[in-house]
Amino acid sequence: MAEAPGKSGEKDTGTLGKLMRLLDLVAEADEPLRFSDILSRSGEPRGSVHRQLGHLAEEGLIELQPDGTYRPGLRLLMLASRAWSRHEFREIAAPYLSALHEATGETVHLGLLSGDDVVYLDKVESRQAVRMHSQIGRASPIYCTGIGKAALSLLAPEEASRRIAGFTFRRFTPATLSGPEALEEELKVIRRDGHAFDRQEHEPGIHCIAAPIPRLTPGRTETAAALSIAGPAFRISLKQLETWAPELMSAARAIGEAVAARLGPRR
């Protein structure tokens, strides 16, 4: 018998789905959460949340601290570390990230589309004193990050428009794109030029240029990825970023070719 839709209007994915949502809440929080925080954010009954948190703690995926807060558990960190180190795409791209870092001295990211976000799969940190606070495994909105917009440009226009229609456009800075129309117009420019910018749209004082990594085969949304160079606006102007565009796009194309050579077409 099919389960009824949940409060959010989405189909309930059952016990595992509820456990994963709680795990996401704890893992993605900027600071450890108390039970009351998790309860209010989950929208689930108190008894269910208490029971599910207990299951996650028993498995070592989260830890209950002496001060009553929850944080990611050691087992979760170990699983994440293993998955990251064995991810073949990250392994293929790593030399190109290192080369860009050597050439620019700034922070280089590798990201993949995941739902309404872009997830940072790898990062080579800047050599400079002032650095970015991005983290491997962290998700950021597509519409206000260079790497997110570049990856989004790989999708067919109708698919990109479908996704954009579901975005909630939160204003992170005065420069954040205001809505779907602005993003659609920018995507046209990105497809034409082959690269995208983040003009202090997600974090104040941060500039970024990003290039899409060509897909293995047409229509494979799971390979919608991009490469970026980012750093403080006081150190790197948009004009400076633009001078790195040819090298960045060349690296993105090379990663796509290397992935295709290693993995081959999938059917």
C-alpha positions in Angstrom: 0.0 0.0 0.0 1.4 3.4 -1.0 2.3 5.8 1.7 0.6 9.1 1.9 2.5 12.3 1.1 4.1 14.0 4.1 3.5 17.5 5.3 5.9 19.0 2.8 3.9 17.6 -0.1 6.7 15.1 -1.0 6.2 11.4 -0.9 7.4 9.9 2.4 10.4 7.7 1.9 9.8 5.7 5.0 12.0 5.0 8.0 15.3 5.2 6.2 14.3 8.5 4.6 13.4 10.0 7.9 16.7 8.8 9.4 18.6 10.4 6.6 16.8 13.7 6.9 17.8 13.9 10.6 21.4 12.8 9.7 21.5 15.6 7.2 20.3 18.2 9.8 23.0 17.2 12.2 25.8 16.9 9.6 25.0 20.1 7.7 24.5 22.4 10.8 27.1 25.1 11.3 27.2 24.2 15.0 26.0 21.2 17.2 22.2 21.1 17.5 20.1 20.5 20.6 17.1 18.1 20.5 14.8 21.1 20.4 16.6 22.5 17.4 16.3 19.2 15.5 12.7 18.7 16.5 11.7 22.1 15.2 13.6 21.7 11.9 12.4 18.2 11.2 8.7 18.8 11.6 8.3 15.2 12.9 6.6 14.1 16.1 8.8 14.3 19.3 8.7 10.6 19.9 9.7 9.7 16.4 12.6 12.2 16.5 13.8 10.9 19.8 13.7 7.3 18.6 15.4 8.0 15.3 18.2 10.0 17.0 18.7 7.0 19.3 19.1 4.7 16.3 21.6 7.0 14.6 23.6 7.3 17.9 23.7 3.5 18.4 25.2 3.1 14.9 27.8 5.7 15.6 26.5 8.1 12.8 25.8 10.9 15.3 27.1 11.5 18.9 25.2 13.0 21.9 27.5 15.3 23.7 27.6 15.9 27.5 26.1 19.4 27.0 23.0 17.8 25.3 23.9 18.6 21.7 24.3 16.3 18.7 27.2 16.3 16.2 28.3 13.9 13.4 29.7 10.6 14.8 33.0 9.1 14.1 31.6 6.3 12.0 29.9 8.9 9.7 33.2 10.8 9.3 35.1 7.5 8.5 32.5 6.6 5.9 32.7 10.1 4.3 36.5 10.0 4.3 36.5 6.6 2.5 33.9 7.7 0.0 35.8 10.9 -0.8 39.2 9.2 -1.1 37.8 6.5 -3.4 35.7 8.7 -5.6 37.1 8.1 -9.1 36.0 11.4 -10.5 37.8 13.3 -7.7 40.9 11.2 -8.4 40.9 12.0 -12.1 40.4 15.7 -11.5 43.0 16.1 -8.7 46.1 16.8 -10.9 44.2 19.5 -12.8 43.1 21.2 -9.6 46.7 21.1 -8.4 48.0 22.6 -11.7 45.5 25.5 -11.5 46.4 26.1 -7.9 50.1 26.3 -8.8 49.4 28.7 -11.7 47.1 31.1 -9.7 47.9 30.6 -6.0 44.2 30.8 -5.2 41.6 28.3 -4.0 40.4 25.8 -6.6 37.2 23.8 -6.2 35.6 20.8 -7.9 31.8 20.6 -7.6 28.9 18.4 -8.6 25.2 19.3 -8.9 23.0 17.6 -6.3 19.4 18.6 -6.3 19.1 22.3 -5.8 22.7 22.6 -4.6 26.3 22.2 -5.7 28.4 19.9 -3.5 32.1 20.6 -3.2 33.8 17.3 -4.0 37.4 18.5 -3.7 39.4 21.7 -2.9 43.0 22.9 -3.0 43.5 25.7 -0.5 45.0 29.0 -1.4 48.6 29.7 -0.4 47.7 33.2 0.7 47.1 34.3 4.3 43.4 35.1 3.8 41.5 32.0 2.6 37.9 30.8 2.0 35.7 28.9 4.5 34.4 26.4 2.0 34.5 22.7 2.9 34.7 19.5 1.0 31.3 17.8 1.2 29.5 21.1 1.9 26.5 22.1 -0.2 25.9 25.6 -1.5 23.0 27.1 -3.5 23.4 26.8 -7.3 22.0 30.2 -8.2 24.6 32.3 -6.3 27.8 30.4 -6.8 30.0 30.4 -9.8 30.6 26.7 -9.7 26.8 26.0 -9.3 25.8 28.3 -12.3 28.6 26.8 -14.5 27.4 23.2 -13.7 23.8 24.2 -14.3 24.7 25.5 -17.7 25.4 21.9 -18.8 21.8 20.9 -18.5 19.4 21.2 -21.4 17.7 24.7 -21.2 14.3 23.1 -20.5 15.8 21.0 -17.7 17.6 24.0 -16.2 14.4 26.0 -16.3 12.5 23.2 -14.5 15.1 23.2 -11.7 15.2 27.0 -11.5 11.4 27.1 -11.1 11.8 25.2 -7.8 14.6 27.4 -6.4 14.0 29.6 -3.3 16.0 32.7 -4.0 17.5 33.8 -0.7 19.4 37.1 -0.7 22.9 36.3 0.8 24.4 39.7 -0.3 23.3 42.8 -2.2 24.7 41.1 -5.4 22.7 37.9 -5.1 20.6 37.2 -8.2 17.0 38.3 -7.4 15.0 35.5 -9.1 14.5 33.1 -12.0 14.6 35.6 -14.8 18.0 37.0 -13.8 19.4 33.5 -13.5 18.0 32.5 -16.9 19.6 35.5 -18.5 22.9 34.8 -16.9 22.8 31.2 -18.1 22.6 32.4 -21.6 25.8 34.4 -21.1 27.5 31.4 -19.4 26.7 29.1 -22.3 28.0 31.7 -24.8 31.2 32.5 -22.9 32.0 29.0 -21.4 32.5 30.3 -17.9 30.5 31.8 -15.0 31.2 34.4 -12.3 30.3 34.8 -8.6 30.5 38.5 -8.1 30.3 38.5 -4.3 26.8 36.8 -4.7 27.2 34.1 -2.0 29.7 35.5 0.4 30.6 39.2 0.8 34.1 39.9 -0.4 34.5 36.7 -2.4 35.0 36.6 -6.2 35.0 33.4 -8.3 35.2 32.2 -11.9 34.0 28.7 -12.9 33.9 26.5 -16.0 31.6 23.6 -16.7 33.2 20.2 -17.1 31.9 18.5 -20.3 29.7 15.4 -19.6 30.7 11.9 -20.5 27.6 11.4 -22.6 24.6 13.7 -23.4 21.8 13.7 -20.9 23.8 12.4 -17.9 22.8 14.8 -15.2 24.9 13.1 -12.6 28.0 14.3 -14.3 27.0 18.0 -14.3 30.1 19.3 -12.7 32.3 22.4 -12.7 35.7 23.7 -11.7 36.4 27.1 -10.1 39.0 29.5 -8.9 38.0 31.8 -6.0 39.4 34.2 -3.6 39.0 37.5 -1.7 37.8 40.4 -3.9 40.5 42.8 -2.5 43.1 40.4 -3.9 41.6 39.2 -7.1 39.4 41.5 -9.3 36.9 40.2 -11.8 39.4 41.4 -14.5 42.1 39.2 -13.0 39.7 36.2 -12.9 38.9 36.7 -16.5 42.6 36.4 -17.5 42.5 32.9 -16.0 39.4 31.9 -18.0 41.3 30.2 -20.9 43.4 28.1 -18.5 40.4 27.2 -16.4 38.3 26.2 -19.4 41.1 24.2 -20.8 41.5 22.3 -17.5 37.7 21.6 -17.4 37.8 20.2 -20.9 40.8 18.1 -20.0 39.0 16.6 -17.0 36.0 15.8 -19.1 38.3 14.0 -21.7 40.2 12.2 -19.0 36.9 11.0 -17.4 35.6 9.8 -20.7 38.9 7.9 -21.4 38.9 6.3 -18.0 35.3 5.4 -17.6 34.1 5.2 -21.2 30.4 5.7 -22.2 27.8 4.2 -19.9 24.5 2.7 -21.1 
